[in-house]
Amino acid sequence: MKKYKYIAGIVLGMVAVVLCSCNDLLDGKDNPYEGTTRELTVRLVYPEGHPDREGGSARVTLEDVDRGTVYTASAGNDDMARFEVAFGIYRVSARDRVSEQDAVIYFNGARDQMIVSAASDLSQPVNIPLVASKTSQIVIKEVYCGGCKKDPLEGTYQSDKYVILYNNSEKVAYLDNICFGTVDPYNAYGTNVWLIADPETGEKSFRDYVPLVECVWGFPGGGTDYPLEPGGQAVMCINGAIDHTLQYPLSVDLNRADCFVCYDNTYYTNTTYHPTPGDKVRTDRYMQVLRKTGTAKAYTISVDSPTTLFFKVPAEAGTAREYMNDAANEVLKPGYPGTRCIKVPNEWIMDGMEVFSGSSTGNAKRLAPAIDAGYVTLTENFLGRTLYRNVDAEATLAIEGNPVVYGYAYGNDPSGIDAEATLKAGGRVVYQDTNNSTDDFEVMDQPMIRRNGEKVPAW
């Protein structure tokens, strides 16, 4: 997402609550849980100079990471949201929006691993710093990473991952020189050694860059070779750009003229993940290895909890290849001197998305709220499910003469608009882009490519 303002990362800390001693459940009081809950106040801290807004418009959510309980409240005119919660470990997220001329400004903030216990004091509200951002021109429309079953054979399959990019604006966009990578750690439940601890308070914060692991890929082109018209989209195959359904019928056909593919058999020789692209895939759509820092023979992203992000190196920093190969932009993973990563400043990121694993309670954020204030949960793997962006109903319906199709039955998009059917009918869809994947994405029961049974509109 293109940044309106960048406020240095999210603070991750522990907040403890002093709770009253538990009452005897037989003492006759009306509330048998009295003594096991306590009021918790969250204060939203807006960036300086933010646009005028109406008080009470912000929404704050607390999620118990162990029990899955979710509490939601609106912040009042004092920017405070008040809860009564049980002991537990919580994720806190906040969201607000305000219109400014022809744009919508979104405010997002989050705090992870907030502990509510009987062992500490809560004398002040919990502060949640917010970051502000505008919507992006190019957004991630879909991420298919979870694989499928090998039916009628035994086993599971995951060498068919892809991402779809979409021009969400009213102007022509260009894919030329956009870069792609994934953030360390690969999995949301992996140990995140990149957080910085305050020496006095122990509170942790994100760095002002993301560490890209293993490889950074770049779209080809000289600047205007690969245009995306408004409502146009492009498929990027992370693994094989082939017809996977020939061997595994529940997979997807990625042998298509509109595909780009992460393919370079000089660096990645594992043909299970990187087979020779199909006959319909043009060689000028092969993604470029801008810098490989790892030793793997196959490039992949997490099957259950990846981070997916796209960015562009500004002209003043040189070309993307020059930046990636400058030793000053490489960093060793703390505690893992054999792992090298490329530093990419947060403000360069065009769009990023974080996925949590539905089979783990140990998920933790890897992307700062300036990139993605939330996450989308991939509930189960190897069932052919995909992560799909919700429709912005207000913006889509505002397009004059737009043939919008309703009756969406593939997921839980609150708009009820069938985006793919609308596109097939010649309409244009504006997808929701609030910089918070919890709100922006859903789990769709099958990949868009498989559902359509058609090619994405060709170039």
C-alpha positions as CSV (number, residue, x, y, z in Angstrom):
1,M,0.0,0.0,0.0
2,K,1.3,3.4,-0.9
3,K,2.1,5.3,2.3
4,Y,0.4,8.6,3.2
5,K,2.6,8.9,6.3
6,Y,4.9,6.4,7.8
7,I,5.0,6.3,11.6
8,A,7.7,4.0,12.8
9,G,6.4,0.6,13.4
10,I,4.1,-1.0,15.9
11,V,5.1,-1.3,19.5
12,L,4.8,-4.8,20.8
13,G,4.7,-5.1,24.5
14,M,3.2,-6.8,27.5
15,V,0.5,-5.1,29.5
16,A,-0.6,-6.8,32.6
17,V,-3.8,-6.2,34.6
18,V,-4.2,-6.4,38.4
19,L,-7.4,-8.3,38.9
20,C,-9.5,-8.7,42.0
21,S,-9.2,-12.0,43.9
22,C,-11.6,-14.6,42.7
23,N,-14.9,-14.7,44.5
24,D,-16.5,-17.8,45.8
25,L,-19.0,-19.0,43.2
26,L,-21.5,-19.8,45.9
27,D,-21.4,-16.4,47.7
28,G,-24.8,-15.4,46.2
29,K,-23.6,-12.7,43.9
30,D,-25.3,-12.2,40.5
31,N,-22.1,-12.4,38.5
32,P,-20.4,-15.7,39.2
33,Y,-17.4,-14.5,37.1
34,E,-16.7,-11.4,39.1
35,G,-13.0,-11.3,40.0
36,T,-11.9,-13.1,36.8
37,T,-12.5,-10.1,34.5
38,R,-11.3,-6.5,34.5
39,E,-12.0,-3.3,32.5
40,L,-9.3,-2.6,30.0
41,T,-9.0,0.8,28.3
42,V,-7.3,1.2,24.9
43,R,-6.3,4.7,23.8
44,L,-5.7,5.4,20.1
45,V,-2.8,7.7,19.3
46,Y,-3.2,9.4,15.9
47,P,-0.3,10.7,13.9
48,E,0.4,14.4,14.2
49,G,-1.3,16.5,11.6
50,H,-3.8,13.9,10.6
51,P,-7.0,15.1,8.8
52,D,-10.0,16.2,10.6
53,R,-12.3,13.4,11.5
54,E,-15.4,12.6,13.5
55,G,-14.8,11.3,17.0
56,G,-16.2,7.8,17.8
57,S,-15.6,6.4,14.3
58,A,-12.7,4.1,15.1
59,R,-13.2,0.4,15.8
60,V,-11.0,-1.5,18.2
61,T,-10.8,-5.3,18.4
62,L,-9.3,-7.6,21.0
63,E,-8.7,-11.3,20.1
64,D,-7.8,-13.9,22.7
65,V,-5.1,-15.9,20.8
66,D,-5.7,-19.1,22.8
67,R,-9.5,-19.2,23.0
68,G,-10.4,-17.3,19.9
69,T,-12.7,-15.0,21.8
70,V,-13.1,-11.6,20.0
71,Y,-14.2,-8.4,21.7
72,T,-15.1,-5.3,19.6
73,A,-15.8,-1.7,20.7
74,S,-15.9,1.7,19.2
75,A,-13.6,4.4,20.4
76,G,-15.4,7.5,21.8
77,N,-14.7,11.1,21.2
78,D,-11.8,10.8,23.7
79,D,-10.2,8.2,21.4
80,M,-10.7,5.6,24.1
81,A,-12.3,2.1,23.8
82,R,-13.3,0.3,27.0
83,F,-13.5,-3.5,27.4
84,E,-14.0,-6.0,30.1
85,V,-11.9,-9.1,29.4
86,A,-10.8,-12.3,31.0
87,F,-7.2,-13.4,31.7
88,G,-5.4,-14.2,28.5
89,I,-3.0,-13.2,25.7
90,Y,-4.5,-10.7,23.3
91,R,-3.9,-9.1,19.9
92,V,-5.3,-5.6,19.7
93,S,-6.1,-3.9,16.4
94,A,-7.7,-0.6,15.6
95,R,-9.0,0.9,12.4
96,D,-10.4,4.3,11.4
97,R,-11.0,6.1,8.1
98,V,-11.5,9.7,6.9
99,S,-12.2,11.2,3.5
100,E,-9.8,13.9,2.3
101,Q,-10.6,15.5,-1.1
102,D,-10.6,12.6,-3.6
103,A,-8.9,10.0,-1.4
104,V,-9.8,8.0,1.7
105,I,-7.2,7.9,4.5
106,Y,-7.1,4.8,6.6
107,F,-5.6,4.7,10.1
108,N,-4.4,1.3,11.4
109,G,-2.7,0.2,14.5
110,A,-2.0,-3.1,16.3
111,R,-0.3,-4.6,19.3
112,D,0.6,-8.2,19.7
113,Q,1.2,-10.5,22.7
114,M,-0.7,-8.3,25.2
115,I,-0.9,-10.3,28.4
116,V,-3.8,-9.7,30.8
117,S,-2.9,-11.4,34.1
118,A,-3.2,-10.9,37.8
119,A,0.4,-10.0,38.3
120,S,0.8,-6.4,37.1
121,D,-0.7,-3.0,37.2
122,L,-2.9,-1.1,34.7
123,S,-2.8,2.5,35.9
124,Q,-3.0,4.0,32.4
125,P,-4.8,3.1,29.1
126,V,-3.0,0.9,26.6
127,N,-1.7,3.2,23.8
128,I,-2.1,2.0,20.2
129,P,-0.1,4.2,17.8
130,L,-1.9,4.5,14.5
131,V,-0.4,4.9,11.0
132,A,-2.1,6.6,8.1
133,S,-2.1,5.3,4.5
134,K,-3.9,5.8,1.2
135,T,-5.2,3.1,-1.1
136,S,-2.7,1.6,-3.6
137,Q,-3.0,1.6,-7.4
138,I,-1.9,-2.0,-7.7
139,V,-3.1,-4.4,-5.0
140,I,-2.8,-8.1,-4.2
141,K,-6.1,-9.6,-5.3
142,E,-5.5,-13.3,-4.5
143,V,-2.9,-15.5,-2.9
144,Y,-3.2,-19.3,-3.5
145,C,-0.6,-21.0,-1.4
146,G,-2.3,-23.8,0.6
147,G,-2.2,-26.6,-2.0
148,C,-4.6,-29.4,-2.7
149,K,-5.0,-33.2,-2.4
150,K,-3.5,-35.4,-5.1
151,D,-6.8,-37.2,-5.7
152,P,-7.2,-39.8,-7.0
153,L,-3.7,-40.5,-5.8
154,E,-2.7,-40.4,-2.1
155,G,-1.0,-37.4,-0.6
156,T,-1.0,-33.7,-1.0
157,Y,0.4,-31.2,-3.5
158,Q,1.8,-27.6,-3.1
159,S,3.9,-26.8,-6.2
160,D,1.1,-24.8,-7.8
161,K,1.2,-21.5,-5.8
162,Y,0.3,-18.2,-7.4
163,V,-0.5,-14.6,-6.7
164,I,-2.8,-12.3,-8.7
165,L,-2.1,-8.5,-8.9
166,Y,-4.9,-6.1,-9.8
167,N,-5.1,-2.5,-11.0
168,N,-7.6,-1.1,-8.4
169,S,-7.5,2.4,-9.8
170,E,-9.0,4.4,-12.7
171,K,-5.6,4.9,-14.4
172,V,-3.2,2.7,-16.3
173,A,-0.6,1.0,-14.1
174,Y,2.7,-0.6,-15.0
175,L,4.2,-3.8,-13.7
176,D,7.7,-3.0,-15.0
177,N,10.4,-3.2,-12.3
178,I,8.0,-4.1,-9.5
179,C,9.8,-6.4,-7.1
180,F,8.5,-9.4,-5.1
181,G,9.7,-11.2,-2.0
182,T,8.8,-12.9,1.3
183,V,9.7,-11.8,4.8
184,D,11.7,-13.8,7.4
185,P,10.6,-15.8,9.2
186,Y,8.8,-17.9,6.6
187,N,6.0,-19.0,8.9
188,A,3.9,-16.8,11.3
189,Y,4.7,-19.2,14.1
190,G,8.4,-19.0,13.5
191,T,10.7,-17.1,15.9
192,N,10.8,-13.4,14.9
193,V,14.3,-12.2,15.8
194,W,14.0,-8.9,14.0
195,L,12.1,-7.0,16.7
196,I,14.0,-4.4,18.6
197,A,13.7,-4.3,22.4
198,D,13.8,-1.0,24.3
199,P,16.7,-1.2,26.8
200,E,14.7,0.5,29.5
201,T,11.2,-0.7,29.1
202,G,11.8,-4.0,27.3
203,E,9.0,-3.1,24.8
204,K,9.6,-4.3,21.3
205,S,9.2,-2.5,18.0
206,F,9.5,-3.3,14.3
207,R,12.5,-2.1,12.3
208,D,12.0,0.5,9.6
209,Y,12.7,-2.2,7.0
210,V,11.5,-5.7,6.1
211,P,14.1,-8.5,5.8
212,L,13.5,-10.4,2.6
213,V,14.8,-13.9,2.7
214,E,16.3,-16.3,0.1
215,C,15.6,-14.2,-3.1
216,V,14.2,-11.0,-4.5
217,W,12.4,-11.3,-7.8
218,G,11.6,-8.5,-10.3
219,F,9.1,-8.1,-13.1
220,P,10.8,-7.5,-16.5
221,G,10.3,-4.4,-18.6
222,G,11.8,-1.1,-19.3
223,G,9.1,1.1,-17.7
224,T,6.0,0.8,-19.9
225,D,6.2,-2.7,-21.4
226,Y,3.7,-4.3,-19.2
227,P,0.6,-2.1,-18.7
228,L,-2.4,-3.0,-16.5
229,E,-5.6,-1.2,-17.6
230,P,-8.1,-0.2,-14.8
231,G,-9.5,-3.5,-13.6
232,G,-6.7,-5.4,-15.3
233,Q,-4.9,-8.3,-13.5
234,A,-1.8,-10.4,-13.8
235,V,-1.0,-13.9,-12.5
236,M,2.4,-14.4,-11.0
237,C,3.3,-18.1,-10.6
238,I,5.5,-18.7,-7.7
239,N,6.1,-22.2,-8.8
240,G,5.3,-24.1,-12.0
241,A,3.6,-22.2,-14.8
242,I,2.2,-25.5,-16.2
243,D,-1.2,-27.2,-16.3
244,H,-1.0,-28.9,-12.9
245,T,-4.5,-30.5,-13.5
246,L,-3.1,-32.9,-16.0
247,Q,-1.5,-34.9,-13.1
248,Y,-3.6,-33.6,-10.2
249,P,-7.2,-32.7,-11.2
250,L,-7.9,-30.7,-8.1
251,S,-5.0,-28.3,-8.8
252,V,-5.0,-25.4,-11.3
253,D,-4.0,-24.8,-14.9
254,L,-1.2,-22.2,-15.0
255,N,-0.1,-22.8,-18.6
256,R,-1.5,-19.5,-19.7
257,A,-0.4,-16.6,-21.9
258,D,-1.1,-14.0,-19.2
259,C,1.2,-15.6,-16.6
260,F,4.5,-14.3,-15.2
261,V,6.6,-17.0,-13.5
262,C,9.4,-17.2,-11.0
263,Y,11.6,-19.3,-13.2
264,D,15.4,-19.2,-13.5
265,N,17.0,-22.7,-13.8
266,T,20.5,-21.3,-13.3
267,Y,19.6,-20.6,-9.6
268,Y,16.7,-22.9,-9.0
269,T,17.2,-26.4,-10.4
270,N,14.5,-28.3,-8.4
271,T,12.1,-29.2,-11.2
272,T,9.4,-30.3,-8.8
273,Y,8.9,-26.7,-7.9
274,H,10.3,-25.2,-11.1
275,P,9.4,-27.3,-14.2
276,T,10.0,-25.8,-17.6
277,P,7.1,-23.4,-18.2
278,G,4.3,-24.5,-20.5
279,D,4.1,-23.7,-24.2
280,K,1.7,-20.9,-23.7
281,V,4.0,-19.0,-21.3
282,R,6.1,-16.4,-23.1
283,T,9.8,-16.2,-22.1
284,D,9.6,-12.4,-21.8
285,R,7.3,-13.0,-18.8
286,Y,10.0,-14.9,-16.8
287,M,10.6,-13.0,-13.5
288,Q,14.2,-11.9,-12.9
289,V,16.4,-13.0,-10.0
290,L,17.6,-9.6,-8.8
291,R,19.5,-11.1,-5.8
292,K,19.7,-14.6,-4.3
293,T,21.0,-14.6,-0.8
294,G,20.1,-18.2,0.2
295,T,21.2,-21.6,-0.9
296,A,17.9,-23.3,-1.7
297,K,17.5,-25.1,-5.0
298,A,13.7,-24.3,-5.0
299,Y,12.0,-21.0,-4.3
300,T,8.8,-21.2,-2.4
301,I,6.7,-19.4,0.2
302,S,5.0,-20.8,3.3
303,V,2.2,-23.2,2.6
304,D,0.1,-22.1,5.6
305,S,1.3,-18.6,6.7
306,P,3.3,-16.6,4.1
307,T,3.9,-12.9,3.9
308,T,3.5,-11.7,0.4
309,L,4.7,-8.2,-0.6
310,F,5.5,-6.1,-3.7
311,F,7.6,-2.9,-3.8
312,K,9.4,-0.6,-6.1
313,V,12.9,0.9,-5.7
314,P,12.7,4.7,-6.1
315,A,14.9,6.1,-8.9
316,E,17.1,8.0,-6.4
317,A,18.2,4.6,-4.9
318,G,19.4,3.3,-8.3
319,T,18.0,0.4,-10.2
320,A,16.4,-2.5,-8.4
321,R,19.4,-4.7,-9.3
322,E,21.9,-2.1,-8.1
323,Y,20.1,-1.8,-4.8
324,M,19.9,-5.5,-4.2
325,N,23.6,-6.1,-4.9
326,D,24.9,-3.2,-2.8
327,A,26.5,-4.9,0.3
328,A,25.2,-2.0,2.5
329,N,21.6,-3.3,1.9
330,E,22.3,-6.8,3.1
331,V,21.9,-7.8,6.7
332,L,22.7,-11.0,8.6
333,K,19.8,-12.6,10.5
334,P,20.4,-12.0,14.3
335,G,21.6,-15.3,15.9
336,Y,21.8,-17.0,12.5
337,P,25.0,-15.7,10.8
338,G,24.5,-18.0,7.9
339,T,21.3,-16.4,6.8
340,R,21.5,-13.3,4.8
341,C,18.5,-11.0,4.0
342,I,17.9,-7.9,1.9
343,K,16.7,-4.8,3.7
344,V,13.8,-3.1,2.0
345,P,12.5,0.2,3.6
346,N,8.9,-0.1,4.7
347,E,7.9,3.0,2.8
348,W,8.8,1.4,-0.5
349,I,6.2,-1.3,-0.2
350,M,3.3,-1.0,-2.5
351,D,1.1,-3.7,-1.0
352,G,1.8,-6.4,1.6
353,M,-0.3,-9.1,3.1
354,E,0.2,-11.3,6.2
355,V,-1.2,-14.8,6.6
356,F,-1.7,-16.7,9.9
357,S,-1.9,-20.4,10.2
358,G,-5.3,-21.8,11.4
359,S,-3.5,-24.8,13.0
360,S,-1.3,-22.7,15.3
361,T,-1.9,-20.5,18.3
362,G,1.7,-19.2,18.2
363,N,1.2,-16.9,15.2
364,A,2.8,-13.5,15.6
365,K,3.0,-10.4,13.3
366,R,6.0,-10.0,11.0
367,L,4.7,-6.9,9.1
368,A,4.4,-3.5,10.8
369,P,1.0,-1.9,10.6
370,A,2.4,0.6,8.0
371,I,2.4,-2.4,5.7
372,D,-0.5,-4.6,7.0
373,A,-2.2,-3.9,10.4
374,G,-3.9,-7.3,10.4
375,Y,-3.8,-10.8,8.9
376,V,-5.9,-13.3,7.2
377,T,-6.1,-16.8,8.6
378,L,-5.7,-19.8,6.3
379,T,-8.0,-22.2,8.1
380,E,-6.8,-25.5,6.6
381,N,-4.2,-26.6,4.1
382,F,-4.4,-28.9,1.0
383,L,-8.1,-28.3,0.4
384,G,-7.7,-26.0,-2.5
385,R,-8.7,-22.9,-0.6
386,T,-7.5,-19.5,-1.5
387,L,-7.2,-16.0,0.0
388,Y,-9.2,-13.5,-1.9
389,R,-9.7,-9.7,-1.4
390,N,-13.2,-8.4,-0.5
391,V,-15.1,-6.0,-2.7
392,D,-15.4,-2.3,-1.8
393,A,-19.2,-2.2,-2.5
394,E,-19.5,1.6,-2.2
395,A,-16.8,2.3,-4.7
396,T,-17.9,-0.5,-7.1
397,L,-21.5,0.7,-7.1
398,A,-20.4,4.3,-7.7
399,I,-19.1,3.4,-11.2
400,E,-21.7,4.7,-13.6
401,G,-23.4,1.9,-15.6
402,N,-21.4,-0.8,-13.9
403,P,-23.1,-4.2,-14.4
404,V,-22.7,-5.5,-10.8
405,V,-23.6,-9.1,-10.2
406,Y,-24.7,-10.3,-6.8
407,G,-25.2,-13.8,-5.3
408,Y,-21.6,-14.5,-4.2
409,A,-21.5,-18.0,-2.7
410,Y,-17.8,-18.9,-2.5
411,G,-16.8,-17.2,0.8
412,N,-17.9,-14.5,3.2
413,D,-17.5,-11.2,1.5
414,P,-19.8,-8.8,3.3
415,S,-20.6,-7.0,0.1
416,G,-22.4,-10.0,-1.4
417,I,-21.0,-8.9,-4.8
418,D,-19.7,-11.7,-7.1
419,A,-16.5,-10.0,-8.3
420,E,-15.6,-12.6,-10.9
421,A,-19.1,-12.7,-12.3
422,T,-19.1,-8.9,-12.5
423,L,-15.8,-8.9,-14.4
424,K,-17.1,-11.5,-16.8
425,A,-20.1,-9.3,-17.4
426,G,-17.9,-6.5,-18.5
427,G,-18.0,-4.6,-15.3
428,R,-15.2,-3.2,-13.1
429,V,-14.6,-4.1,-9.5
430,V,-13.0,-1.9,-6.9
431,Y,-11.5,-4.1,-4.1
432,Q,-11.3,-3.1,-0.5
433,D,-7.9,-1.7,0.5
434,T,-7.8,-0.6,4.1
435,N,-4.3,-1.8,4.8
436,N,-5.7,-4.4,7.2
437,S,-5.9,-8.0,5.8
438,T,-8.3,-9.0,8.6
439,D,-10.9,-6.8,7.0
440,D,-9.7,-6.9,3.4
441,F,-9.4,-10.6,2.8
442,E,-11.4,-13.8,3.2
443,V,-10.9,-17.5,2.6
444,M,-12.6,-18.6,-0.7
445,D,-13.4,-22.3,-1.1
446,Q,-11.5,-22.7,-4.4
447,P,-8.9,-20.8,-6.4
448,M,-10.3,-18.1,-8.7
449,I,-8.6,-19.7,-11.7
450,R,-10.2,-23.1,-11.0
451,R,-13.6,-21.6,-10.3
452,N,-13.7,-19.6,-13.5
453,G,-12.4,-22.3,-15.7
454,E,-11.3,-19.5,-18.0
455,K,-8.2,-17.5,-18.6
456,V,-7.7,-14.2,-16.8
457,P,-8.2,-11.5,-19.4
458,A,-5.1,-11.7,-21.6
459,W,-2.8,-8.8,-22.4
